[in-house]
Amino acid sequence: MTVKIEVDNLALDYTNLETGVSHRAVEGLDLRVAADEFLCVVGPSGCGKSTLLSAIAGFLRPTQGRIAMDGRPITGPGAERGVVFQEYALLPWMTVLDNAALGLKLRGMPKKERYEEARRFLAIANLHGVEHKYPHELSGGMKQRVAVARTLANAPQVMLMDEPFAAVDAQTRMVLQEELCRISLRSRLTVVFITHSVEEAIFLGDRVAVMSPGPGRIRTIVDVPFARAARTWAALNADSAFSAMRDRLLDLVRRAPQQPRRAEAHA
């Protein structure tokens, strides 16, 4: 396995800007993410999932420990790590095409080239015929696909996704999950995906990392046995193995806190 992201003995402290009080969000966390892997991270509310992602993105500096990509320490944000948030973060005065090409513009790519590249990734995200529309003309699901296309257009090596489908309705979310599964296979990205939904984690991931209640650490990592290229909700909902895995992971997420320890052996 070629390791893309390494997290060693990570501790992260969070300070409430209003009260000035600090608390430890993550402690003693170890994690390895392989190149081209789709890793989903689940855990109870407040366990530090999003804090972990922010640290991998370079938005937070570790209180203790080390985070590295390709063996080099992560010391801040970088174009090689694209981030997709729960909020769409599209600029309302720009068209879909201009939003998708924004990162390329900031990097100085000529207009013709950046539009060609942006159109290519809009097509990959199944966004046809909307390039001249504005964000307010799009559904929530389409806005999130524009955000994904914009991230992909910047050609990151790693895509970090923080509950990107949480704000859309259930039916749209299922469509987006199937689209993301297809896009990630085609683009051959390393993806770290934060979610509170065990079902979403199983549907999307090659592996699922389960975090313990805060201060968060990796409780265990489970391999997902279903072939990603063939995953659809129609198929998995009818599969008893999917239901069994869902129930098993839900039990792990809900389990009472344990004493601090290293991650258990992979399930």
C-alpha positions in Angstrom: 0.0 0.0 0.0 1.3 3.4 -1.0 0.5 5.8 1.9 -0.7 9.2 0.8 -1.7 10.8 4.2 -0.1 10.0 7.5 -1.4 11.1 10.9 0.8 10.2 13.9 -0.2 10.7 17.6 -2.3 13.7 16.7 -3.7 16.0 19.3 -5.8 19.1 18.5 -7.0 21.7 20.9 -10.0 23.9 20.1 -10.5 27.3 21.7 -13.9 28.9 21.9 -13.4 32.5 20.6 -16.2 33.9 22.8 -15.2 32.3 26.1 -11.5 31.7 25.6 -11.9 28.2 27.0 -9.9 25.5 25.3 -10.7 21.8 25.1 -9.1 18.9 23.5 -11.0 17.8 20.4 -8.6 15.0 19.2 -6.0 13.1 21.1 -3.6 10.2 20.3 -5.0 9.8 16.8 -3.2 7.6 14.3 -4.3 7.2 10.7 -3.0 6.1 7.3 -4.8 6.9 4.1 -3.6 5.0 0.9 -3.1 6.6 -2.5 -6.3 6.5 -4.5 -8.3 5.3 -1.5 -11.8 6.6 -0.6 -11.7 6.7 3.2 -14.9 7.7 5.1 -14.7 8.8 8.7 -17.7 8.4 11.0 -18.3 9.0 14.7 -20.6 10.5 17.3 -21.2 14.3 17.3 -18.4 16.2 18.8 -15.8 13.5 18.3 -13.5 15.7 16.2 -14.2 14.5 12.7 -14.3 17.9 11.1 -11.4 19.1 13.3 -9.3 16.2 11.9 -10.3 17.2 8.3 -9.4 20.8 8.9 -6.0 19.8 10.2 -5.3 17.6 7.2 -6.4 20.6 5.0 -3.8 22.7 6.8 -6.3 25.1 8.4 -5.4 24.0 11.9 -1.9 23.3 13.3 -1.5 20.2 15.5 -1.1 20.8 19.2 0.9 17.6 19.2 1.9 15.0 16.7 2.4 15.0 12.9 0.4 15.1 9.7 2.2 14.4 6.4 1.4 14.0 2.7 3.7 11.9 0.6 6.1 12.0 3.6 6.3 15.8 3.8 4.8 17.5 6.8 1.6 19.5 6.2 2.2 23.1 7.5 -0.7 24.9 5.9 -3.3 24.8 3.0 -2.1 23.7 -0.4 -3.5 23.3 -3.9 -2.7 19.6 -3.8 -5.5 19.2 -1.2 -8.9 20.4 -2.4 -11.7 20.9 0.2 -15.5 20.6 -0.3 -17.5 21.9 2.6 -21.1 21.4 3.6 -21.9 24.9 2.4 -21.7 25.3 -1.3 -19.4 28.4 -1.2 -20.3 29.5 -4.7 -20.0 33.2 -5.6 -23.5 34.4 -6.4 -22.4 37.0 -9.0 -20.5 34.4 -11.0 -22.0 31.9 -13.5 -21.6 28.2 -13.0 -18.7 28.2 -15.5 -16.9 31.1 -13.8 -17.4 29.5 -10.4 -15.9 26.2 -11.7 -13.0 28.0 -13.2 -12.3 30.3 -10.3 -9.3 28.3 -8.8 -7.7 28.1 -12.3 -8.1 31.9 -12.7 -6.4 32.5 -9.4 -3.6 30.3 -10.6 -3.2 32.5 -13.7 -4.4 30.1 -16.3 -5.5 31.8 -19.5 -9.3 32.3 -20.0 -9.7 29.9 -22.9 -7.8 27.1 -21.2 -9.5 27.5 -17.8 -12.9 27.5 -19.4 -12.1 24.3 -21.4 -10.9 22.6 -18.2 -13.9 23.8 -16.2 -16.3 22.5 -18.8 -14.6 19.1 -18.8 -15.2 18.7 -15.0 -18.7 20.1 -15.2 -19.4 17.3 -17.7 -17.8 14.8 -15.4 -20.1 16.0 -12.6 -23.1 15.5 -15.0 -23.8 19.3 -15.2 -24.9 19.8 -18.8 -26.4 23.0 -20.1 -26.1 25.0 -16.9 -22.7 26.7 -17.4 -24.2 30.1 -17.9 -26.7 29.9 -15.1 -26.1 31.6 -11.7 -26.1 29.8 -8.3 -29.6 31.0 -7.4 -31.0 29.3 -10.4 -29.7 25.9 -9.3 -31.0 23.2 -6.9 -29.0 22.4 -3.8 -27.8 19.2 -5.4 -26.6 21.0 -8.5 -24.8 23.6 -6.4 -22.9 20.9 -4.6 -21.9 19.3 -7.9 -20.5 22.6 -9.1 -18.5 22.8 -5.9 -17.1 19.3 -6.6 -16.4 20.2 -10.2 -14.5 23.4 -9.1 -12.4 21.3 -6.7 -11.6 18.7 -9.3 -10.7 21.3 -11.9 -7.8 22.4 -9.7 -6.4 18.9 -10.1 -5.8 18.1 -6.4 -4.2 14.9 -5.4 -6.4 14.6 -2.3 -10.0 15.7 -1.9 -11.2 16.4 1.6 -15.0 16.5 2.0 -16.8 17.6 5.2 -20.4 16.3 5.1 -21.0 17.8 1.7 -24.4 16.3 1.2 -25.9 17.0 4.6 -27.9 20.0 3.5 -29.8 18.3 0.6 -33.0 16.2 0.7 -32.7 12.4 1.1 -33.5 11.6 -2.6 -31.0 14.1 -3.9 -28.4 12.9 -1.5 -28.7 9.4 -2.9 -28.2 10.7 -6.4 -25.2 12.7 -5.4 -23.6 9.7 -3.6 -23.9 7.6 -6.7 -22.5 10.5 -8.8 -19.5 10.9 -6.4 -18.8 7.2 -6.5 -18.6 7.4 -10.3 -16.6 10.6 -10.3 -14.0 9.4 -7.8 -13.4 6.2 -9.6 -12.9 8.0 -12.9 -10.7 10.7 -11.4 -8.6 8.3 -9.3 -8.3 10.7 -6.3 -7.5 10.1 -2.7 -10.6 11.1 -0.8 -11.2 11.6 2.9 -14.9 12.0 3.5 -16.4 13.1 6.8 -20.0 12.0 7.5 -22.3 11.3 10.4 -24.2 8.7 8.3 -23.0 5.1 8.6 -25.0 4.2 5.5 -23.3 6.9 3.4 -19.9 5.8 4.7 -20.4 2.2 3.6 -21.9 3.3 0.3 -18.9 5.5 -0.6 -15.9 4.2 1.1 -13.2 1.6 0.5 -12.7 1.7 4.2 -14.6 3.3 7.1 -12.7 4.7 10.1 -14.8 4.9 13.3 -13.9 7.6 15.8 -14.6 7.4 19.5 -16.3 10.1 21.5 -14.2 13.2 22.1 -11.4 13.7 22.5 -11.6 11.7 19.3 -9.3 8.9 18.2 -9.6 6.1 15.7 -11.5 3.3 17.4 -11.3 0.9 14.5 -11.1 0.8 10.7 -13.4 -1.5 8.7 -12.9 -2.7 5.1 -16.0 -2.3 2.9 -16.4 -5.5 0.8 -18.7 -4.2 -1.9 -17.2 -3.4 -5.3 -17.4 0.4 -5.7 -17.8 0.2 -9.5 -21.1 -1.7 -9.0 -22.6 0.3 -6.1 -26.1 1.6 -6.4 -28.6 2.1 -3.7 -31.0 -0.3 -5.4 -28.4 -3.1 -5.2 -27.1 -2.4 -1.6 -30.6 -1.9 -0.1 -31.4 -5.4 -1.1 -28.2 -6.9 0.2 -28.3 -8.4 3.7 -24.6 -8.0 4.1 -25.0 -4.2 3.7 -27.6 -4.2 6.5 -25.4 -6.3 8.8 -22.4 -4.0 8.2 -24.6 -0.9 8.9 -25.8 -2.4 12.2 -22.3 -3.3 13.2 -20.9 0.2 12.5 -23.8 1.8 14.3 -23.0 -0.2 17.3 -19.4 0.9 17.2 -20.4 4.6 16.9 -22.8 4.4 19.8 -20.6 2.4 22.1 -19.6 4.1 25.4 -16.3 5.8 25.6 -13.2 3.7 26.4 -9.9 4.6 28.0 -7.4 6.3 25.6 -5.7 3.7 23.4 -4.3 3.2 20.0 -6.6 2.1 17.2 -7.8 -1.5 17.5 -6.7 -4.0 14.8 -8.5 -3.5 11.5 -11.8 -5.4 11.5 
